[in-house]
Amino acid sequence: MLRRGKGIELKSSGEIEAMRASGLLVARALSAVTERAKPGVSTAELDSLAESVIRDAGAIPSFKGYHGFPGSICASINEKIVHGIPSEAEVLEDGDLISVDCGAILDGWHGDSAVTILVGSVGDRDRALSAATERAMWAGINQVAEGNRLTDISHAVESAARAAASSDGIDYGIIAEYGGHGIGTRMHMEPFLPNLGKPGKGPKLRTGMALAVEPMLTLGPPDTEEMDDEWTVVTVDGSRAAHWEHTVAITEDGPWVLTAAD
């Protein structure tokens, strides 16, 4: 879904403000989904809720119809890493982990964010997995600044994930095939942002760029495969996964997390 290339879109301060409005809407949709995600609730119900929040605000769900994707959110439970298709038949159970990815288009500008939700009573390793993934995301976000290189973000994500693995005593897998991306007038834009790698490589970051930072970690090896629906990506060994994401803009004052709630 992501293609590498040369052009990176730069936004004016007013355009970043417009992206903030879209980002806040995504934050509201994910907050509503997080509150509703309880045992017995289907992923289709979560999808319908997110779509209602987005459309009631006069916006459009970014994901619905994107290359044929049928949902307004990606709902990925347990061993599903990303791109899970919402379904009436898929019902949350106590102890599940569900990663929910959501996007919205408002006045032509995109916001994109993901959270991992703990459903009911979740085990310690699963809690640690989600927390480690979220910390890795924030470590990457801290490198989204004027003058840094793209892979400074990648290296920060990887370093935080490996530090968490050491402190938690869990050998987290870091997903390499999927990663972050540029965002603005389209959901997926240049550049592709890996979640691991050496620092100091790739394009120099400039004010006006916007990036989605989105690490994905697993409780086992990072090997992935795509299911027969040609969307859902799962761990090969069935181990659980977590996914966190924010849209971040580079401003003169540093990184601005556009999809974080006020």
Secondary structure, DSSP 8 states (H G I E B T S, - for coil): -----S------HHHHHHHHHHHHHHHHHHHHHHHH--TT-BHHHHHHHHHHHHHHTT-EESSTTGGG---SEEEEETTEEE-----TT-B--TT-EEEEEEEEEETTEEEEEEEEEE-SS--HHHHHHHHHHHHHHHHHHTT--TT-BHHHHHHHHHHHHHHHHHHHT---EE--SS-EEE-SSSSSEEEEE-SS--SS-SSB--TT-EEEE--EEESS---EEE-TTSS-EEETT---EEE-BEEEEEETTEEEETTS--
